[in-house]
Amino acid sequence: MGFAHGLHTPYWALRSAVGLPTSDGNRLVQLYRLFLIKATTSRWLAWLEDTVLNRICPKSLILYAQKAG
C-alpha cells in the first residue's frame, strides 16, 4: 500500500472551492497549476511531498496485491 500526489490534493480542493467545472479560469487555480508544473523539477518539493504530504493528504491510494497461487 502506498500514498501519492500530496501536492495535488490542495489543487483539487481549490478547484472545488471556486466551483467546478469553470474553475480553470480562476487566477488562483492557474497559479497553483503553474506551481505544480515547477514543483516537478524541485528535489526539495519532491522530498516534502514524499515524506510529509503523501502521508497527510494523499490524492491517490495505491494498493498492491498478490493472487494466491
All heavy atoms as TSV, in Angstrom:
chain	resi	resn	atom	element	x	y	z
A	1	MET	N	N	0.846	-1.165	0.000
A	1	MET	CA	C	0.000	0.000	0.000
A	1	MET	C	C	0.900	1.240	0.000
A	1	MET	O	O	1.942	1.260	0.622
A	1	MET	CB	C	-0.890	-0.013	1.248
A	1	MET	CG	C	-1.821	1.157	1.315
A	1	MET	SD	S	-3.073	1.005	2.595
A	1	MET	CE	C	-2.131	1.482	4.027
A	2	GLY	N	N	0.480	2.239	-0.720
A	2	GLY	CA	C	1.229	3.477	-0.759
A	2	GLY	C	C	0.300	4.655	-0.998
A	2	GLY	O	O	-0.870	4.482	-1.328
A	3	PHE	N	N	0.837	5.836	-0.806
A	3	PHE	CA	C	0.075	7.063	-0.994
A	3	PHE	C	C	0.869	7.974	-1.923
A	3	PHE	O	O	2.089	7.969	-1.894
A	3	PHE	CB	C	-0.150	7.769	0.343
A	3	PHE	CG	C	-0.822	6.900	1.364
A	3	PHE	CD1	C	-0.079	6.231	2.323
A	3	PHE	CD2	C	-2.191	6.759	1.359
A	3	PHE	CE1	C	-0.700	5.429	3.269
A	3	PHE	CE2	C	-2.826	5.958	2.304
A	3	PHE	CZ	C	-2.073	5.298	3.259
A	4	ALA	N	N	0.175	8.770	-2.744
A	4	ALA	CA	C	0.882	9.599	-3.716
A	4	ALA	C	C	0.138	10.889	-4.002
A	4	ALA	O	O	-1.041	11.027	-3.677
A	4	ALA	CB	C	1.078	8.811	-5.015
A	5	HIS	N	N	0.842	11.807	-4.627
A	5	HIS	CA	C	0.296	13.057	-5.161
A	5	HIS	C	C	-0.205	14.010	-4.079
A	5	HIS	O	O	-1.240	14.649	-4.237
A	5	HIS	CB	C	-0.806	12.783	-6.177
A	5	HIS	CG	C	-0.420	11.802	-7.235
A	5	HIS	ND1	N	0.564	12.070	-8.154
A	5	HIS	CD2	C	-0.864	10.546	-7.490
A	5	HIS	CE1	C	0.699	11.024	-8.947
A	5	HIS	NE2	N	-0.137	10.091	-8.570
A	6	GLY	N	N	0.554	14.143	-2.991
A	6	GLY	CA	C	0.171	15.031	-1.902
A	6	GLY	C	C	0.081	16.508	-2.298
A	6	GLY	O	O	-0.688	17.260	-1.719
A	7	LEU	N	N	0.840	16.913	-3.298
A	7	LEU	CA	C	0.763	18.302	-3.755
A	7	LEU	C	C	-0.501	18.561	-4.582
A	7	LEU	O	O	-0.909	19.697	-4.762
A	7	LEU	CB	C	1.986	18.662	-4.600
A	7	LEU	CG	C	3.286	18.875	-3.844
A	7	LEU	CD1	C	4.447	19.069	-4.818
A	7	LEU	CD2	C	3.184	20.066	-2.917
A	8	HIS	N	N	-1.120	17.508	-5.097
A	8	HIS	CA	C	-2.307	17.673	-5.928
A	8	HIS	C	C	-3.592	17.819	-5.112
A	8	HIS	O	O	-4.578	18.357	-5.613
A	8	HIS	CB	C	-2.448	16.492	-6.887
A	8	HIS	CG	C	-1.407	16.490	-7.951
A	8	HIS	ND1	N	-0.138	16.003	-7.727
A	8	HIS	CD2	C	-1.428	16.937	-9.217
A	8	HIS	CE1	C	0.568	16.134	-8.841
A	8	HIS	NE2	N	-0.193	16.699	-9.752
A	9	THR	N	N	-3.588	17.379	-3.875
A	9	THR	CA	C	-4.789	17.484	-3.044
A	9	THR	C	C	-5.219	18.940	-2.855
A	9	THR	O	O	-6.407	19.248	-3.052
A	9	THR	CB	C	-4.570	16.786	-1.694
A	9	THR	OG1	O	-4.303	15.406	-1.943
A	9	THR	CG2	C	-5.781	16.915	-0.797
A	10	PRO	N	N	-4.315	19.862	-2.501
A	10	PRO	CA	C	-4.750	21.261	-2.387
A	10	PRO	C	C	-5.261	21.826	-3.714
A	10	PRO	O	O	-6.179	22.641	-3.737
A	10	PRO	CB	C	-3.494	22.005	-1.932
A	10	PRO	CG	C	-2.626	20.964	-1.317
A	10	PRO	CD	C	-2.931	19.695	-2.044
A	11	TYR	N	N	-4.687	21.380	-4.825
A	11	TYR	CA	C	-5.131	21.841	-6.138
A	11	TYR	C	C	-6.595	21.469	-6.374
A	11	TYR	O	O	-7.404	22.302	-6.772
A	11	TYR	CB	C	-4.239	21.239	-7.227
A	11	TYR	CG	C	-4.734	21.474	-8.629
A	11	TYR	CD1	C	-4.646	22.729	-9.216
A	11	TYR	CD2	C	-5.278	20.440	-9.383
A	11	TYR	CE1	C	-5.092	22.951	-10.508
A	11	TYR	CE2	C	-5.724	20.652	-10.672
A	11	TYR	CZ	C	-5.636	21.903	-11.225
A	11	TYR	OH	O	-6.082	22.119	-12.506
A	12	TRP	N	N	-6.946	20.228	-6.096
A	12	TRP	CA	C	-8.329	19.788	-6.323
A	12	TRP	C	C	-9.277	20.390	-5.302
A	12	TRP	O	O	-10.437	20.686	-5.617
A	12	TRP	CB	C	-8.410	18.268	-6.354
A	12	TRP	CG	C	-7.838	17.759	-7.639
A	12	TRP	CD1	C	-6.611	17.212	-7.823
A	12	TRP	CD2	C	-8.449	17.840	-8.921
A	12	TRP	NE1	N	-6.422	16.928	-9.155
A	12	TRP	CE2	C	-7.546	17.299	-9.851
A	12	TRP	CE3	C	-9.679	18.304	-9.386
A	12	TRP	CZ2	C	-7.824	17.215	-11.208
A	12	TRP	CZ3	C	-9.952	18.210	-10.741
A	12	TRP	CH2	C	-9.033	17.675	-11.630
A	13	ALA	N	N	-8.810	20.614	-4.089
A	13	ALA	CA	C	-9.651	21.286	-3.088
A	13	ALA	C	C	-9.917	22.729	-3.516
A	13	ALA	O	O	-11.051	23.222	-3.394
A	13	ALA	CB	C	-8.977	21.246	-1.724
A	14	LEU	N	N	-8.898	23.393	-4.039
A	14	LEU	CA	C	-9.059	24.758	-4.519
A	14	LEU	C	C	-10.025	24.808	-5.696
A	14	LEU	O	O	-10.917	25.656	-5.747
A	14	LEU	CB	C	-7.696	25.331	-4.921
A	14	LEU	CG	C	-7.668	26.749	-5.466
A	14	LEU	CD1	C	-8.182	27.738	-4.425
A	14	LEU	CD2	C	-6.249	27.108	-5.884
A	15	ARG	N	N	-9.865	23.890	-6.634
A	15	ARG	CA	C	-10.782	23.848	-7.784
A	15	ARG	C	C	-12.217	23.629	-7.331
A	15	ARG	O	O	-13.138	24.237	-7.865
A	15	ARG	CB	C	-10.379	22.739	-8.747
A	15	ARG	CG	C	-9.152	23.092	-9.560
A	15	ARG	CD	C	-8.963	22.165	-10.698
A	15	ARG	NE	N	-10.064	22.377	-11.643
A	15	ARG	CZ	C	-10.259	21.654	-12.723
A	15	ARG	NH1	N	-9.450	20.666	-13.002
A	15	ARG	NH2	N	-11.265	21.905	-13.533
A	16	SER	N	N	-12.410	22.759	-6.356
A	16	SER	CA	C	-13.759	22.509	-5.847
A	16	SER	C	C	-14.313	23.734	-5.133
A	16	SER	O	O	-15.496	24.043	-5.246
A	16	SER	CB	C	-13.759	21.312	-4.895
A	16	SER	OG	O	-13.383	20.148	-5.593
A	17	ALA	N	N	-13.470	24.436	-4.399
A	17	ALA	CA	C	-13.911	25.603	-3.638
A	17	ALA	C	C	-14.355	26.749	-4.542
A	17	ALA	O	O	-15.296	27.467	-4.209
A	17	ALA	CB	C	-12.799	26.073	-2.705
A	18	VAL	N	N	-13.679	26.927	-5.674
A	18	VAL	CA	C	-14.048	28.029	-6.563
A	18	VAL	C	C	-15.124	27.638	-7.559
A	18	VAL	O	O	-15.635	28.482	-8.271
A	18	VAL	CB	C	-12.827	28.631	-7.301
A	18	VAL	CG1	C	-11.833	29.183	-6.311
A	18	VAL	CG2	C	-12.198	27.633	-8.224
A	19	GLY	N	N	-15.476	26.368	-7.591
A	19	GLY	CA	C	-16.594	25.930	-8.422
A	19	GLY	C	C	-16.186	25.197	-9.685
A	19	GLY	O	O	-15.764	25.810	-10.642
A	20	LEU	N	N	-16.318	23.890	-9.632
A	20	LEU	CA	C	-16.110	23.073	-10.831
A	20	LEU	C	C	-17.348	23.188	-11.689
A	20	LEU	O	O	-18.441	23.376	-11.173
A	20	LEU	CB	C	-15.892	21.611	-10.430
A	20	LEU	CG	C	-14.559	21.288	-9.762
A	20	LEU	CD1	C	-14.566	19.881	-9.217
A	20	LEU	CD2	C	-13.424	21.450	-10.740
A	21	PRO	N	N	-17.351	23.065	-12.956
A	21	PRO	CA	C	-16.209	22.817	-13.848
A	21	PRO	C	C	-15.566	24.088	-14.390
A	21	PRO	O	O	-14.665	24.019	-15.213
A	21	PRO	CB	C	-16.841	22.024	-14.980
A	21	PRO	CG	C	-18.206	22.572	-15.104
A	21	PRO	CD	C	-18.614	22.936	-13.677
A	22	THR	N	N	-16.002	25.259	-13.954
A	22	THR	CA	C	-15.483	26.507	-14.515
A	22	THR	C	C	-14.248	27.032	-13.778
A	22	THR	O	O	-13.839	28.166	-14.006
A	22	THR	CB	C	-16.577	27.589	-14.497
A	22	THR	OG1	O	-16.982	27.808	-13.137
A	22	THR	CG2	C	-17.762	27.192	-15.342
A	23	SER	N	N	-13.661	26.239	-12.928
A	23	SER	CA	C	-12.545	26.698	-12.095
A	23	SER	C	C	-11.266	26.944	-12.880
A	23	SER	O	O	-10.366	27.618	-12.388
A	23	SER	CB	C	-12.279	25.701	-10.977
A	23	SER	OG	O	-11.915	24.447	-11.522
A	24	ASP	N	N	-11.160	26.417	-14.099
A	24	ASP	CA	C	-9.934	26.620	-14.880
A	24	ASP	C	C	-9.653	28.088	-15.165
A	24	ASP	O	O	-8.512	28.471	-15.358
A	24	ASP	CB	C	-10.011	25.847	-16.199
A	24	ASP	CG	C	-9.861	24.346	-16.002
A	24	ASP	OD1	O	-9.249	23.940	-15.002
A	24	ASP	OD2	O	-10.372	23.593	-16.852
A	25	GLY	N	N	-10.674	28.911	-15.171
A	25	GLY	CA	C	-10.484	30.337	-15.425
A	25	GLY	C	C	-10.096	31.142	-14.201
A	25	GLY	O	O	-9.737	32.304	-14.304
A	26	ASN	N	N	-10.118	30.518	-13.030
A	26	ASN	CA	C	-9.791	31.213	-11.787
A	26	ASN	C	C	-8.290	31.447	-11.686
A	26	ASN	O	O	-7.488	30.544	-11.929
A	26	ASN	CB	C	-10.293	30.396	-10.593
A	26	ASN	CG	C	-10.050	31.099	-9.286
A	26	ASN	OD1	O	-8.949	31.061	-8.758
A	26	ASN	ND2	N	-11.092	31.733	-8.768
A	27	ARG	N	N	-7.888	32.647	-11.295
A	27	ARG	CA	C	-6.459	33.002	-11.230
A	27	ARG	C	C	-5.694	32.165	-10.200
A	27	ARG	O	O	-4.559	31.762	-10.455
A	27	ARG	CB	C	-6.322	34.500	-10.911
A	27	ARG	CG	C	-4.917	34.998	-10.978
A	27	ARG	CD	C	-4.409	34.991	-12.404
A	27	ARG	NE	N	-3.049	35.503	-12.418
A	27	ARG	CZ	C	-2.115	35.079	-13.239
A	27	ARG	NH1	N	-2.376	34.169	-14.137
A	27	ARG	NH2	N	-0.916	35.596	-13.194
A	28	LEU	N	N	-6.285	31.900	-9.038
A	28	LEU	CA	C	-5.602	31.075	-8.031
A	28	LEU	C	C	-5.369	29.660	-8.542
A	28	LEU	O	O	-4.308	29.072	-8.313
A	28	LEU	CB	C	-6.409	31.034	-6.733
A	28	LEU	CG	C	-6.388	32.300	-5.890
A	28	LEU	CD1	C	-7.328	32.161	-4.703
A	28	LEU	CD2	C	-4.981	32.597	-5.423
A	29	VAL	N	N	-6.344	29.104	-9.222
A	29	VAL	CA	C	-6.198	27.759	-9.786
A	29	VAL	C	C	-5.083	27.755	-10.834
A	29	VAL	O	O	-4.249	26.841	-10.860
A	29	VAL	CB	C	-7.530	27.269	-10.387
A	29	VAL	CG1	C	-7.350	25.968	-11.157
A	29	VAL	CG2	C	-8.569	27.098	-9.296
A	30	GLN	N	N	-5.048	28.767	-11.674
A	30	GLN	CA	C	-3.997	28.861	-12.685
A	30	GLN	C	C	-2.614	28.977	-12.055
A	30	GLN	O	O	-1.667	28.322	-12.501
A	30	GLN	CB	C	-4.253	30.058	-13.596
A	30	GLN	CG	C	-5.478	29.908	-14.459
A	30	GLN	CD	C	-5.840	31.195	-15.176
A	30	GLN	OE1	O	-5.265	32.256	-14.914
A	30	GLN	NE2	N	-6.798	31.110	-16.088
A	31	LEU	N	N	-2.492	29.777	-11.000
A	31	LEU	CA	C	-1.199	29.930	-10.317
A	31	LEU	C	C	-0.762	28.642	-9.640
A	31	LEU	O	O	0.417	28.277	-9.680
A	31	LEU	CB	C	-1.276	31.072	-9.301
A	31	LEU	CG	C	-1.347	32.472	-9.895
A	31	LEU	CD1	C	-1.611	33.501	-8.801
A	31	LEU	CD2	C	-0.068	32.796	-10.645
A	32	TYR	N	N	-1.700	27.933	-9.019
A	32	TYR	CA	C	-1.328	26.680	-8.365
A	32	TYR	C	C	-0.925	25.636	-9.403
A	32	TYR	O	O	-0.010	24.850	-9.167
A	32	TYR	CB	C	-2.458	26.153	-7.471
A	32	TYR	CG	C	-1.951	25.135	-6.479
A	32	TYR	CD1	C	-1.427	25.537	-5.265
A	32	TYR	CD2	C	-1.936	23.780	-6.778
A	32	TYR	CE1	C	-0.925	24.619	-4.367
A	32	TYR	CE2	C	-1.434	22.852	-5.890
A	32	TYR	CZ	C	-0.932	23.276	-4.683
A	32	TYR	OH	O	-0.417	22.358	-3.800
A	33	ARG	N	N	-1.582	25.636	-10.564
A	33	ARG	CA	C	-1.200	24.707	-11.624
A	33	ARG	C	C	0.231	24.991	-12.084
A	33	ARG	O	O	1.025	24.065	-12.285
A	33	ARG	CB	C	-2.166	24.793	-12.799
A	33	ARG	CG	C	-1.838	23.751	-13.864
A	33	ARG	CD	C	-2.764	23.767	-15.060
A	33	ARG	NE	N	-4.137	23.587	-14.657
A	33	ARG	CZ	C	-5.137	24.391	-15.024
A	33	ARG	NH1	N	-4.910	25.413	-15.801
A	33	ARG	NH2	N	-6.360	24.152	-14.626
A	34	LEU	N	N	0.586	26.269	-12.222
A	34	LEU	CA	C	1.964	26.622	-12.578
A	34	LEU	C	C	2.944	26.167	-11.506
A	34	LEU	O	O	4.041	25.688	-11.807
A	34	LEU	CB	C	2.085	28.125	-12.803
A	34	LEU	CG	C	1.440	28.674	-14.066
A	34	LEU	CD1	C	1.526	30.198	-14.090
A	34	LEU	CD2	C	2.100	28.079	-15.295
A	35	PHE	N	N	2.546	26.325	-10.231
A	35	PHE	CA	C	3.378	25.849	-9.129
A	35	PHE	C	C	3.601	24.337	-9.236
A	35	PHE	O	O	4.719	23.849	-9.049
A	35	PHE	CB	C	2.728	26.194	-7.791
A	35	PHE	CG	C	3.303	25.441	-6.636
A	35	PHE	CD1	C	4.555	25.751	-6.141
A	35	PHE	CD2	C	2.588	24.404	-6.050
A	35	PHE	CE1	C	5.093	25.050	-5.075
A	35	PHE	CE2	C	3.119	23.697	-4.985
A	35	PHE	CZ	C	4.370	24.023	-4.507
A	36	LEU	N	N	2.547	23.581	-9.542
A	36	LEU	CA	C	2.680	22.125	-9.673
A	36	LEU	C	C	3.647	21.762	-10.795
A	36	LEU	O	O	4.443	20.821	-10.655
A	36	LEU	CB	C	1.319	21.474	-9.938
A	36	LEU	CG	C	0.392	21.344	-8.752
A	36	LEU	CD1	C	-0.950	20.775	-9.202
A	36	LEU	CD2	C	0.998	20.455	-7.685
A	37	ILE	N	N	3.577	22.481	-11.890
A	37	ILE	CA	C	4.489	22.201	-13.010
A	37	ILE	C	C	5.930	22.456	-12.595
A	37	ILE	O	O	6.818	21.644	-12.849
A	37	ILE	CB	C	4.100	23.052	-14.234
A	37	ILE	CG1	C	2.748	22.574	-14.780
A	37	ILE	CG2	C	5.177	22.994	-15.316
A	37	ILE	CD1	C	2.114	23.502	-15.784
A	38	LYS	N	N	6.181	23.555	-11.911
A	38	LYS	CA	C	7.542	23.863	-11.451
A	38	LYS	C	C	7.986	22.909	-10.344
A	38	LYS	O	O	9.164	22.590	-10.219
A	38	LYS	CB	C	7.635	25.298	-10.989
A	38	LYS	CG	C	7.495	26.294	-12.116
A	38	LYS	CD	C	7.703	27.698	-11.633
A	38	LYS	CE	C	7.457	28.690	-12.746
A	38	LYS	NZ	N	8.540	28.769	-13.684
A	39	ALA	N	N	7.050	22.431	-9.543
A	39	ALA	CA	C	7.379	21.531	-8.428
A	39	ALA	C	C	7.918	20.195	-8.920
A	39	ALA	O	O	8.653	19.519	-8.193
A	39	ALA	CB	C	6.145	21.311	-7.557
A	40	THR	N	N	7.603	19.816	-10.139
A	40	THR	CA	C	8.084	18.530	-10.652
A	40	THR	C	C	9.591	18.511	-10.839
A	40	THR	O	O	10.178	17.434	-10.921
A	40	THR	CB	C	7.399	18.181	-11.991
A	40	THR	OG1	O	7.698	19.200	-12.944
A	40	THR	CG2	C	5.908	18.034	-11.819
A	41	THR	N	N	10.229	19.679	-10.889
A	41	THR	CA	C	11.684	19.725	-11.066
A	41	THR	C	C	12.429	20.064	-9.784
A	41	THR	O	O	13.654	20.173	-9.800
A	41	THR	CB	C	12.050	20.763	-12.148
A	41	THR	OG1	O	11.589	22.050	-11.729
A	41	THR	CG2	C	11.436	20.411	-13.490
A	42	SER	N	N	11.716	20.193	-8.682
A	42	SER	CA	C	12.345	20.576	-7.422
A	42	SER	C	C	12.600	19.344	-6.551
A	42	SER	O	O	11.663	18.645	-6.179
A	42	SER	CB	C	11.440	21.559	-6.669
A	42	SER	OG	O	11.910	21.746	-5.354
A	43	ARG	N	N	13.847	19.108	-6.229
A	43	ARG	CA	C	14.168	17.973	-5.343
A	43	ARG	C	C	13.605	18.189	-3.946
A	43	ARG	O	O	13.144	17.261	-3.305
A	43	ARG	CB	C	15.672	17.773	-5.262
A	43	ARG	CG	C	16.255	17.193	-6.497
A	43	ARG	CD	C	17.721	16.917	-6.309
A	43	ARG	NE	N	18.293	16.391	-7.535
A	43	ARG	CZ	C	19.561	16.226	-7.726
A	43	ARG	NH1	N	20.421	16.561	-6.781
A	43	ARG	NH2	N	19.999	15.744	-8.861
A	44	TRP	N	N	13.657	19.438	-3.472
A	44	TRP	CA	C	13.164	19.740	-2.133
A	44	TRP	C	C	11.664	19.487	-2.046
A	44	TRP	O	O	11.186	18.886	-1.087
A	44	TRP	CB	C	13.475	21.187	-1.751
A	44	TRP	CG	C	13.073	21.491	-0.351
A	44	TRP	CD1	C	13.808	21.250	0.764
A	44	TRP	CD2	C	11.832	22.039	0.097
A	44	TRP	NE1	N	13.106	21.626	1.887
A	44	TRP	CE2	C	11.882	22.116	1.499
A	44	TRP	CE3	C	10.693	22.471	-0.544
A	44	TRP	CZ2	C	10.836	22.609	2.262
A	44	TRP	CZ3	C	9.645	22.966	0.213
A	44	TRP	CH2	C	9.729	23.032	1.599
A	45	LEU	N	N	10.899	19.945	-3.027
A	45	LEU	CA	C	9.451	19.713	-3.010
A	45	LEU	C	C	9.118	18.237	-3.194
A	45	LEU	O	O	8.151	17.744	-2.624
A	45	LEU	CB	C	8.754	20.559	-4.075
A	45	LEU	CG	C	8.625	22.028	-3.728
A	45	LEU	CD1	C	8.066	22.818	-4.902
A	45	LEU	CD2	C	7.757	22.228	-2.494
A	46	ALA	N	N	9.923	17.522	-3.966
A	46	ALA	CA	C	9.719	16.077	-4.105
A	46	ALA	C	C	9.924	15.386	-2.758
A	46	ALA	O	O	9.157	14.501	-2.375
A	46	ALA	CB	C	10.670	15.507	-5.149
A	47	TRP	N	N	10.953	15.812	-2.034
A	47	TRP	CA	C	11.191	15.246	-0.701
A	47	TRP	C	C	10.041	15.578	0.236
A	47	TRP	O	O	9.559	14.710	0.969
A	47	TRP	CB	C	12.503	15.796	-0.134
A	47	TRP	CG	C	12.729	15.373	1.273
A	47	TRP	CD1	C	13.305	14.205	1.689
A	47	TRP	CD2	C	12.355	16.093	2.455
A	47	TRP	NE1	N	13.312	14.167	3.069
A	47	TRP	CE2	C	12.731	15.306	3.563
A	47	TRP	CE3	C	11.731	17.311	2.687
A	47	TRP	CZ2	C	12.508	15.707	4.876
A	47	TRP	CZ3	C	11.511	17.711	3.986
A	47	TRP	CH2	C	11.893	16.911	5.062
A	48	LEU	N	N	9.595	16.837	0.227
A	48	LEU	CA	C	8.483	17.250	1.085
A	48	LEU	C	C	7.222	16.454	0.777
A	48	LEU	O	O	6.536	15.985	1.678
A	48	LEU	CB	C	8.214	18.747	0.912
A	48	LEU	CG	C	7.061	19.322	1.719
A	48	LEU	CD1	C	7.392	19.300	3.207
A	48	LEU	CD2	C	6.756	20.739	1.266
A	49	GLU	N	N	6.950	16.280	-0.498
A	49	GLU	CA	C	5.763	15.512	-0.891
A	49	GLU	C	C	5.880	14.058	-0.444
A	49	GLU	O	O	4.943	13.495	0.122
A	49	GLU	CB	C	5.568	15.585	-2.403
A	49	GLU	CG	C	4.316	14.865	-2.870
A	49	GLU	CD	C	4.102	15.004	-4.360
A	49	GLU	OE1	O	5.080	15.068	-5.128
A	49	GLU	OE2	O	2.933	15.036	-4.754
A	50	ASP	N	N	7.030	13.441	-0.680
A	50	ASP	CA	C	7.206	12.025	-0.345
A	50	ASP	C	C	7.203	11.759	1.150
A	50	ASP	O	O	6.660	10.759	1.605
A	50	ASP	CB	C	8.516	11.494	-0.942
A	50	ASP	CG	C	8.443	11.357	-2.443
A	50	ASP	OD1	O	7.315	11.316	-2.979
A	50	ASP	OD2	O	9.506	11.292	-3.078
A	51	THR	N	N	7.823	12.637	1.925
A	51	THR	CA	C	7.974	12.352	3.351
A	51	THR	C	C	6.853	12.908	4.225
A	51	THR	O	O	6.599	12.380	5.299
A	51	THR	CB	C	9.314	12.892	3.880
A	51	THR	OG1	O	9.378	14.291	3.637
A	51	THR	CG2	C	10.477	12.187	3.230
A	52	VAL	N	N	6.184	13.959	3.759
A	52	VAL	CA	C	5.170	14.600	4.606
A	52	VAL	C	C	3.787	14.581	3.962
A	52	VAL	O	O	2.851	13.983	4.485
A	52	VAL	CB	C	5.577	16.064	4.940
A	52	VAL	CG1	C	4.512	16.735	5.770
A	52	VAL	CG2	C	6.918	16.101	5.652
A	53	LEU	N	N	3.664	15.245	2.823
A	53	LEU	CA	C	2.343	15.479	2.238
A	53	LEU	C	C	1.625	14.205	1.800
A	53	LEU	O	O	0.405	14.104	1.938
A	53	LEU	CB	C	2.456	16.454	1.063
A	53	LEU	CG	C	2.942	17.848	1.436
A	53	LEU	CD1	C	3.104	18.706	0.194
A	53	LEU	CD2	C	2.005	18.499	2.430
A	54	ASN	N	N	2.355	13.244	1.262
A	54	ASN	CA	C	1.711	11.994	0.846
A	54	ASN	C	C	1.111	11.238	2.025
A	54	ASN	O	O	0.163	10.478	1.866
A	54	ASN	CB	C	2.693	11.093	0.109
A	54	ASN	CG	C	2.981	11.588	-1.281
A	54	ASN	OD1	O	2.287	12.450	-1.804
A	54	ASN	ND2	N	4.023	11.058	-1.894
A	55	ARG	N	N	1.644	11.451	3.209
A	55	ARG	CA	C	1.117	10.772	4.393
A	55	ARG	C	C	-0.024	11.555	5.047
A	55	ARG	O	O	-0.884	10.992	5.692
A	55	ARG	CB	C	2.224	10.555	5.403
A	55	ARG	CG	C	3.285	9.597	4.877
A	55	ARG	CD	C	4.448	9.471	5.793
A	55	ARG	NE	N	5.652	8.795	5.435
A	55	ARG	CZ	C	5.950	8.034	4.415
A	55	ARG	NH1	N	5.082	7.802	3.517
A	55	ARG	NH2	N	7.118	7.491	4.244
A	56	ILE	N	N	-0.028	12.875	4.861
A	56	ILE	CA	C	-1.063	13.718	5.476
A	56	ILE	C	C	-2.285	13.865	4.577
A	56	ILE	O	O	-3.419	13.732	5.032
A	56	ILE	CB	C	-0.485	15.115	5.804
A	56	ILE	CG1	C	0.593	15.002	6.862
A	56	ILE	CG2	C	-1.588	16.048	6.274
A	56	ILE	CD1	C	1.334	16.290	7.115
A	57	CYS	N	N	-2.048	14.165	3.315
A	57	CYS	CA	C	-3.176	14.435	2.413
A	57	CYS	C	C	-2.926	13.856	1.022
A	57	CYS	O	O	-2.807	14.594	0.043
A	57	CYS	CB	C	-3.453	15.931	2.335
A	57	CYS	SG	S	-2.040	16.919	1.781
A	58	PRO	N	N	-2.863	12.529	0.912
A	58	PRO	CA	C	-2.628	11.943	-0.407
A	58	PRO	C	C	-3.854	12.090	-1.302
A	58	PRO	O	O	-4.984	12.074	-0.838
A	58	PRO	CB	C	-2.358	10.476	-0.094
A	58	PRO	CG	C	-3.147	10.225	1.148
A	58	PRO	CD	C	-3.056	11.501	1.937
A	59	LYS	N	N	-3.622	12.261	-2.584
A	59	LYS	CA	C	-4.716	12.269	-3.546
A	59	LYS	C	C	-5.018	10.852	-3.995
A	59	LYS	O	O	-6.147	10.517	-4.301
A	59	LYS	CB	C	-4.370	13.131	-4.763
A	59	LYS	CG	C	-5.502	13.210	-5.792
A	59	LYS	CD	C	-5.116	13.990	-7.016
A	59	LYS	CE	C	-4.306	13.237	-8.008
A	59	LYS	NZ	N	-4.901	12.109	-8.671
A	60	SER	N	N	-3.997	10.032	-4.017
A	60	SER	CA	C	-4.145	8.676	-4.528
A	60	SER	C	C	-3.717	7.650	-3.486
A	60	SER	O	O	-2.747	7.851	-2.766
A	60	SER	CB	C	-3.282	8.483	-5.783
A	60	SER	OG	O	-3.619	9.425	-6.762
A	61	LEU	N	N	-4.445	6.589	-3.442
A	61	LEU	CA	C	-4.112	5.440	-2.604
A	61	LEU	C	C	-3.764	4.301	-3.555
A	61	LEU	O	O	-4.558	3.962	-4.429
A	61	LEU	CB	C	-5.298	5.049	-1.724
A	61	LEU	CG	C	-5.207	3.731	-0.966
A	61	LEU	CD1	C	-4.101	3.784	0.068
A	61	LEU	CD2	C	-6.529	3.424	-0.293
A	62	ILE	N	N	-2.583	3.741	-3.395
A	62	ILE	CA	C	-2.130	2.668	-4.268
A	62	ILE	C	C	-2.107	1.373	-3.467
A	62	ILE	O	O	-1.503	1.316	-2.391
A	62	ILE	CB	C	-0.722	2.956	-4.824
A	62	ILE	CG1	C	-0.729	4.265	-5.614
A	62	ILE	CG2	C	-0.248	1.836	-5.728
A	62	ILE	CD1	C	0.013	5.347	-4.945
A	63	LEU	N	N	-2.796	0.398	-3.952
A	63	LEU	CA	C	-2.830	-0.910	-3.289
A	63	LEU	C	C	-2.133	-1.944	-4.168
A	63	LEU	O	O	-2.402	-2.020	-5.366
A	63	LEU	CB	C	-4.268	-1.349	-3.028
A	63	LEU	CG	C	-5.111	-0.432	-2.153
A	63	LEU	CD1	C	-6.550	-0.899	-2.120
A	63	LEU	CD2	C	-4.539	-0.364	-0.754
A	64	TYR	N	N	-1.269	-2.718	-3.557
A	64	TYR	CA	C	-0.579	-3.786	-4.256
A	64	TYR	C	C	-1.106	-5.100	-3.702
A	64	TYR	O	O	-1.206	-5.271	-2.503
A	64	TYR	CB	C	0.945	-3.707	-4.026
A	64	TYR	CG	C	1.545	-2.414	-4.521
A	64	TYR	CD1	C	1.727	-1.339	-3.676
A	64	TYR	CD2	C	1.938	-2.291	-5.853
A	64	TYR	CE1	C	2.277	-0.156	-4.122
A	64	TYR	CE2	C	2.491	-1.110	-6.318
A	64	TYR	CZ	C	2.669	-0.052	-5.442
A	64	TYR	OH	O	3.204	1.117	-5.886
A	65	ALA	N	N	-1.416	-6.018	-4.588
A	65	ALA	CA	C	-1.949	-7.307	-4.144
A	65	ALA	C	C	-1.254	-8.419	-4.913
A	65	ALA	O	O	-0.721	-8.218	-5.995
A	65	ALA	CB	C	-3.455	-7.370	-4.391
A	66	GLN	N	N	-1.292	-9.586	-4.312
A	66	GLN	CA	C	-0.715	-10.752	-4.965
A	66	GLN	C	C	-1.739	-11.861	-4.885
A	66	GLN	O	O	-2.256	-12.188	-3.805
A	66	GLN	CB	C	0.577	-11.174	-4.268
A	66	GLN	CG	C	1.290	-12.284	-4.943
A	66	GLN	CD	C	2.647	-12.569	-4.296
A	66	GLN	OE1	O	2.940	-12.084	-3.210
A	66	GLN	NE2	N	3.461	-13.341	-4.959
A	67	LYS	N	N	-2.031	-12.443	-6.039
A	67	LYS	CA	C	-3.002	-13.526	-6.090
A	67	LYS	C	C	-2.374	-14.793	-5.535
A	67	LYS	O	O	-1.247	-15.158	-5.897
A	67	LYS	CB	C	-3.450	-13.746	-7.546
A	67	LYS	CG	C	-4.537	-14.744	-7.697
A	67	LYS	CD	C	-4.984	-14.827	-9.143
A	67	LYS	CE	C	-6.099	-15.828	-9.280
A	67	LYS	NZ	N	-6.584	-15.875	-10.684
A	68	ALA	N	N	-3.112	-15.432	-4.640
A	68	ALA	CA	C	-2.618	-16.671	-4.037
A	68	ALA	C	C	-2.510	-17.754	-5.112
A	68	ALA	O	O	-3.394	-17.901	-5.945
A	68	ALA	CB	C	-3.533	-17.123	-2.917
A	69	GLY	N	N	-1.385	-18.493	-5.108
A	69	GLY	CA	C	-1.130	-19.497	-6.130
A	69	GLY	C	C	-1.973	-20.668	-5.959
A	69	GLY	O	O	-2.290	-21.513	-6.671
